[in-house]
Amino acid sequence: ACIERARRYPAGILVQWIQPLEDSLDIDGMEAGRLHLDEIVRSVRDLVIRETGRSDVLALGAGGCTLCDPCTFLAGEPCRHPDQALSSLEAYGMDVAALMKQSGFEYGWGGDRVFYAGLVLFHEA
């Protein structure tokens, strides 16, 4: 169902954030980078909605959604903010490494930095 939903969108904006790390075990730096990517994806989503006048946008980030604490969806309840929640590219069946390579982006993880990807899918105005 997720793959089919993503395929319905004819346009998209791929974004990347490269987070510098103190070393390969810098978990705090990794998490900060992931959260920063989520902020970027939400900003791009909001811009797309403003520019196209359409709210049927699919915003995808890295990892699970971090919007609410605690997350009601993880507790088996409906999401409190489905229009703001982010799913991951992988959850929608995307091979992120292949997508980034095909798009000309560097991607991966090296001892002093980690690469994050996000995607905002939409219908043009």
Rosetta blueprint (number, residue, H / E / L):
1 A L
2 C H
3 I H
4 E H
5 R H
6 A H
7 R H
8 R L
9 Y L
10 P L
11 A E
12 G E
13 I E
14 L E
15 V E
16 Q E
17 W E
18 I E
19 Q E
20 P E
21 L L
22 E L
23 D L
24 S L
25 L L
26 D L
27 I H
28 D H
29 G H
30 M H
31 E H
32 A H
33 G H
34 R H
35 L H
36 H H
37 L H
38 D H
39 E H
40 I H
41 V H
42 R H
43 S H
44 V H
45 R H
46 D H
47 L H
48 V H
49 I H
50 R H
51 E H
52 T H
53 G L
54 R L
55 S L
56 D L
57 V L
58 L E
59 A E
60 L E
61 G E
62 A L
63 G L
64 G L
65 C L
66 T L
67 L L
68 C L
69 D L
70 P L
71 C L
72 T L
73 F L
74 L L
75 A L
76 G L
77 E L
78 P L
79 C L
80 R L
81 H L
82 P L
83 D L
84 Q L
85 A L
86 L L
87 S E
88 S E
89 L L
90 E H
91 A H
92 Y H
93 G L
94 M L
95 D L
96 V H
97 A H
98 A H
99 L H
100 M H
101 K H
102 Q H
103 S L
104 G L
105 F L
106 E L
107 Y L
108 G L
109 W E
110 G E
111 G L
112 D L
113 R E
114 V E
115 F E
116 Y E
117 A E
118 G E
119 L E
120 V E
121 L E
122 F E
123 H L
124 E L
125 A L
